[in-house]
Amino acid sequence: MSQITGKIIGLGSYFPPKTLTNDDLSKMVETNDEWITERTGIKSRHIADGIEDKSSTMAVKAAKEAVEDAGIDPKDIDLIVAASTSPDLVFPSIAVTVQEALGCTENVGCFDVNSACPGWLAAFNTVQGFIESGNSKLALVIGTETLSNYVDWTDRGTCILFGDGAGAAVLKAEEGKKNEIIMRSSGKRGVCLHCENRKQPKRYDEDDFEQSTYFYMAGRDVFRFAITEVPKLIKDLAAKYNFSLDDIDYFILHQANARIIESTAKKLNIGIEKFPMTLEQTGNTSSASIPALLNEMKKDGRLKKGMKLVFASFGGGLTWDANYIEY
Ligand code: UT7
């Protein structure tokens, strides 16, 4: 169905310069490059220094690139939504920091969303809702994370997976195919992936203060959840919106683990070449992974106007979402 929708007209991403390879990790915990590569596909990840590079400053850098790529004047932006589970400030929002840094006007709606790894999809769907209802004409959607702040660097089952970074897209109201979505969640199943909020530094009144601010992940449970629900979700999306998976140019999946992506491709009976990956050099960057992957594909020429794309993500909540868009 053709109507006014949000077309992606600009993309940007940013990764901090410091990297941590599998060999570096093998000096910190009992692991090795062979195990990590075989079980995850990850070789290296970027780590923010917390001074120059934080969730908010990385969001600004990714957003600037997206605005430049779109060739727009930031003064024309009327909505900024940022997704992050690891903001450096409780408030104001990351979106407001971006508004200020880009020199936008005050005629801009700014807020953040938190939906763990599918956060960027939640933000994208929110912005599409504003655009498709006529309440926004030009918007920025950002995903930015410094999960290195919350990882237990003594837990080899978790610390090998995650990296820091940001990705951003500019969405413009144009005539086109509507954004088609399915969003699912299960609070009941959320216990296998959770993180308590950081407490104030002086609140050492609880014995487990430091422990409880690390995030907890039962890797095998999350793995099983992902390889079961993600292919089912994509099949349900195709059935709901009456399209064939064979007509999709690319499946842009959350970059968590190469084995999850390979299993999804196999269950859908679609060639793995339609499932691009960046995780080898970035690890799992949570809500930044999908926009950063899109940016890489735009830069290397794989992404072309009019392509049919499926986005799918999963993570803490538990939450799992998928979209069908025409790029
Ligand atoms: O954005 C969503 C966030 N989360 C995810 O996507 C995570 C999904 N889960 C995963 O990606 C995988 O479960 C992991 C990569 C975390 C783990 O891989 P696995 O194949 O599920 O390994 P496992 O937890 O079943 O562990 C197998 C063995 C165990 O040893 P035993 O009990 O068989 O002797 C672990 O202790 O591997 C051991 N192990 C490791 N060995 C070397 C676990 N982590 C490591 C490690 N290096 N880093």
Residues whose N, C-alpha, C, O or C-beta is under 5 A from the ligand:
A	BS01	UT7	E30 T31 N32 W35 R39 T40 C117 R156 G157 I160 G219 R220 V222 F223 A256 N257 F314 G315
